[in-house]
Amino acid sequence: MTSSYLGSVCRHWIGAELRRCGATSGVRPFLVGPCCPLHTPAALAGRPEAPETTSLPATALPASPISGSRVADARAIASGKRRSNPQAYRAAQAEVRHTTT
């Protein structure tokens, strides 16, 4: 990203000059505060910047493990091993109940 971070300024302290950097171009948010490209944590450590990533649509992400555990959770509720309210108990029993034809 080349745009500035919400009009922020780099707050890196330059000890030799007893002042803050104050740069406004290319400022991005970091845990230590907004930093310009010269004062990012990677630049100060002498490492290259991490490559920029793009956002993926939700359909490109793998399925959540929580969705896979829903059936096991319904079985635990239906068997009475997991406490729940009566409505959830009945719904879990209906979901787990297998009908043979």
N, C-alpha and C positions, 0 to 999 in steps of 0.2 A: 504494500500500500504506500502510495506516495503522498496521500493527503495527510494533513495534520490531524492530530487527535483532539477533536472538539476545541480547537483553538488553544490547546495547552502549550506550555513551554517546557523544555528539558530542565529538570530540577537537579541534575547531577552536580555535585559539589567539586569544583576544581580547587584542590587544596593549595597548590603552588601559587595560584592567583587570588586566593581567598574570595572566591565568588562562585555563583552558580552559572551553569552553561548558558541558559536562556535561549537556546535555539528554538525556532518555531517550525521549521520545515522537516517533514518526515517523522514527527513525534508520534510514538505509539505507546499504548499502555503496557506496563510491566508491573510485577509485584512490588518493585522498589519505587514505583511511580512512573510518570511519563518520561520517556527517554528519546533522545535523537539517535540517529544511526551510529554516531561515534561513541555513544555512551550506553548502548544496550549491554545487558549482562554478558552476552556472548562476546561482544567487541572488547569489553574490559578484561575478559579472561583470555583474549587472544584466539578465540575459536571463531569459525565461520558461522554466519547466521543460519538458522534452520530454514529449510525451504518453506515458502508459503504454501498453505494448503487451501483447497477450495471446499466449500460446504457440499456435502453429499445430500441428495434427497433422502427422506426417511425410508423410501422403498429400497434404497441401495444398502442400507445397514442390515446386519444380521438380526435374526429374530431374538427377542429378549428371552433370557432364560426364565424369567418370571412367567411368560406366557406358556412355556412348556410345563411348568410346575403347577399350573392351574388344575389339571386333571388330578394330580396326586393330592393337591390340597382339597379338592372336592371329595375324594375318597376318604381322606382323614376326617373331614367334617361329617360325611355320611356315616362313618363308622362310629362316630362319637369320640374319637381320640383327640379331636381338636374342638375346642369350645367355640360356639358361635350362637347367634340368636336363632330363634325357632324358624324364622323365614329362610335364613341361609341354610339351616340344617335340612329343611324340606326340599329346597332347591337343589342342594348337593345330592340328596338321596334320589331325586328324580333324574339328575344328570348321570349318576353312576349306575342307576338301575338298568340292567340289561334285560331286554325282552327277547325271548326265543320264540320263533314262529315255526 
